[in-house]
Amino acid sequence: MPPLLEVRALHTEFRTGAGLVRAVDGISYTVEHGETVAIVGESGSGKSVGALSILRLIPDPPGRITGGEILFDGKDLRGLSEAEMREIRGRDIGMVFQEPMTSLNPVLTIARQITETLEQHQGADRETAERRALELLEMVGIADPKRRLKQYPHQLSGGMRQRVMIAVALACNPKLIIADEPTTALDVTIQAQILELMKSLTRKLGVAQIIITHNLGVVARYASRVNVMYAGRIVEAGSAEAIYHNPRHPYTMALLKSVPRLDQPRRARLDPVDGQPPDLTRLDGGCSFRPRCRFAVEQCAKARPPLAAVAEPGHLSACFRSAELSDIRDVAA
Amino acid sequence: MYRYIVKRLLLAVPTLVGAAALVFVLMRLIPGDVCVIRLGSGGAHVDPASVEACRQELGLNNPLIVQFLDFLWSYFTFDFGTSMWSGQPVTHEIAARLPVSLQIAVMATVIAVAIAIPLGTISALRENTWLDHVVRMVAIAGIATPSFWLGIMSLVLVLDITYLATGKAWMPPIQYVSFWQDPIHNLSMVLLPAITVGYRYSAVTMRMTRSAMLEVMREDYIRTARSKGLLEQIIINRHALKNALLPVVTLIGIEFAFLIGGLVVTEQVFNLNGIGRLFVQAVQNQDNVLTQALVMLVVVIFVVTNLVVDLLYAWLDPRIRFS
């Protein structure tokens, strides 16, 4: 069976006052049916833009998809008309956004925001749609769903709002859900609840999932495969286990060290990734992580390391020294 | 809900008293008084004794504090007094002038809203296209053109066209007749001023609609609506417009309240006997009682309009309704 989603050499650019920004610079990855894939990276790494590009939700101007293919269920989404694309959005691919406060419309009831998707894609009448909305709210674990349906977003807590977003995304039984930092705006205790909910629902309903996050800790628990993005490119890809236990890119290693852990003795402070993300308008021909990399050598300035296979099958890293890295790390530790 | 309305109306009492004090003081700061103007208007010799008698009769010789308290007390008893100039009850004076002003204000508002909201929305959605530029140019012209000039030009145009077409120049009638009595007569009189005023009004509203729409279209919930695959029309009507109308409603309310008493120049140009003109006459004649009544009327209109705007707000925005 071909993968549900195959992104090939996707390029998305923004024309800004400061120059051309290649926010997504040739990323390729696949998502199998029912699989959860994580895309990890810092702010500005292009992970959200890459995900919004799949649904062609990049505002144009200033943004534009300039190259690559997005094969979803055998169709290239880039070749579809706007009307055909609307059919895909919300029906085959659901989206969960970062800020449940601002991502729900403040002047529409919860019911309306769920039923309108059903009316649009399934031609459901008001009554059927409302029954389904009630069912969905129950499914995402909202207590007293009858009352909640009549309420407005501001009357719900952050966690409940995100549950509503999930209900909206699931309304038409999509094949894929794209969750863009679904827990970043929530309390830590709520974060775990939301992630568990998404995990159990996607598993139960057989929905594939792309989780976009900057938290590698989230990844290990909820994703089977991981793509690490830096400056618009994928710098490391592999199974969650491989990435977590055997990272082969200095950026991934730095990210892992920056995750606070409760199972280890408390250190004086966290180890953030040193330096700032690069200015995407002035990238040179070398490795874009080079200025922040402890392992940089002369070669890194001359050419961009290609994404190449390392030890395990399916594990890729874009680092000239990926083979040495595991040894270096052992020495350092 | 009713409690809220009653509360708001009670809170308006201090506003009314404040406005009363202000107009009372201002009228008395103007040198001279109604008696000097009335008895000396023919340029004839003014007899000091008759001026004094007139002042005595109108109560202008009473201490200011007594005059002020009289004024306030009479309003609490809904006795608004008689004009110092004509001797007519001010309620009669105002009742004769209010319909035309009210009709023009309502018609101008309807015209403005009907033009401004669709055009402002289209302009925002087609930002920086030729359509947007044309709409914005028309809007800027509307704000920059003085309404008296526009009024004179439109009258001249009507004169010219009717002259060329029929050989006889036609002018709008001067005598106000209510719409129900003679709709054609009524409309031929008020349509032109209503369009003139409505154009400027729509220009302001259009710009506000455009900028509010532009802002709303960048909101996260619009992106969410897009991600649901909704039709663009539904996104605009259901998701964007309802949010964008909030600031526009405020503007419409303020403009409407202003129109009722503020069309001084337009009424002059079109020779209409409205509230604006009555206002000027009352001040020129130093008719304290009538001026005070008119100011209080305008304040009441503002208070009521603001209340209506707030209720509309609550209707549009559940965050206000439920807090």
Interface residues (C-beta under 8 A of the other chain):
Chain A: L55 L57 M85 R86 E87 I88 R89 G90 R91 G94 M95 F97 E99 T102 S103 L104 N105 P106 V107 L108 T109 E116 T117 Q120 H121 Y152 H154 Q155 M165 V168
Chain B: E219 D220 Y221 R223 T224 A225 R226 S227 K228 G229 L230 L231 I234 R238 H239 K242 N243 L316 D317 P318 R319 F322
